[in-house]
Structures are given as C-alpha cells and as structure tokens.
C-alpha cells in the first residue's frame, strides 16, 4: 500500500472542505482544482471523488460550509452571550476577523450568478440579524434596518481598505461606535 493510499483512507469530507476554503481564500475560485488540492493534501485525486460527485458538488459544499461557519455559527455564538453584550460581541468579532475568505467568496460571486444568489441570501440574513440586535438594544424597528445595513456596509468596506493603518480599530473604539447605533 502506498503512502497516498493510507492518507486517502483517513482523509474526510471535512478535510477536503477545509482545504477548499483555504485554497479559495488564498487563490480564489480559479484555484479550486482537484489535482492541486490533492497534491497539497498529499493524497490521490481519487480521495476527492470518494467524497464528492464532481467539482460542482464540492463548490456547493464549500459555499454551504462558508455560510455555516461564517454566519450560522456566529449567530449561535452571539445567542449564547448576555443580551446587552451581543451587539458589542458581534462588532468585535466581525472587525477582528481576517477578511480573505469573504473577499474571495464575493469575488467569485461577481463571476458566478449562483454564487451571487447564495451571497445575497447570506447578506440578507446577516443584516436582518444585526437589525434584530439593534432592536434588542433599544433602536426602533423603523431605524434598525437602515442602521444594520450601514454597519454591514462598514464591515464589507473594511475588506477593501488597502492602507493597513486603517484596517483595524481598537476594541474600545468599536464599543464606542456600537453605542452610536443603539439608540
């Protein structure tokens, strides 16, 4: 038995998804090539086809995983926090995150309508959740959605700022900024 065959036996679907997300973040959607990812994982291409029907199936699972990890999981984490701290926690988490994967997903969405539809759905879910947090913090329903949208725009815009001096804001300043949107 070759070393590749032993590695193939232990490699999971999740290992491939993780590799795909890393590949997407560093090389974009065009880098999602079975051969290259298999080489990086030190396994044969057959391992990929054991877990996925084809590259389209894999890409669909990548998008599902991105949504789960970067939206659904974050919402569950926030739900576990004390109510007054949820918006602060979200702001700290969002603006401290490394934006490479989100940026790669959005670039991919500009080239692929089906990806754009998924990203639009995720955007709507995220904005609705931020609006819900704002209402809980005392913002009227009429003002919550525009404020949530503005906060989300700021989050997305952070990913394209090129001057590194302006890509991070101290946590204390984020708390202060969050108060601007609460009432």
Secondary structure, 3 states (H helix, E strand, C coil): CCHHHHHHHHCCHHHHHHHHHHHHHHHCHHHCCHHHHHHHHCCCHHHHHHHCCCHHHHHHHHHHHHHHHHHHHHHHHHHCCCHHHHHHHHHHHHHHCCCHHHHHHHHHHHHCHHHHHHHHHHHHHHHHHHHHHHHHCCCCHHHHHHHHHHHHHHHHHHCCCCCHHHCCCCHHHHHHHHHHHHC
